[in-house]
């Protein structure tokens, strides 16, 4: 049950970011000074991070579905480690992409 609550929370955060309104959720953006923030397009940056979270949401959804099947319960550790590796790769690629292609004004 807890995994579905976490998934729902991630979906709400993703929707907020994809709408361009959730820049306050981006940790690196929040720690910038006012001058640094002015160099970035806040709405486009929010949408870019929202797309990354969309990929993570899909992975969480698939993981929740697989873990609640008989295959997931029989091979729980292997499935969990596989999805953890997949999430790490997705986050790493997403962060590198966002850092190189951050929308500037």
ABEGO torsion letter per residue (X at the ends): XAAAAAAAAAAAAAAAAAAGAAAAABAAAAABBAAAAAABBAAAAAAAAAAAAAAAAAAAAAAAAAAABAAAAAAAAAAAAAAAAAAAAAAAAAAAAAAAABBBX
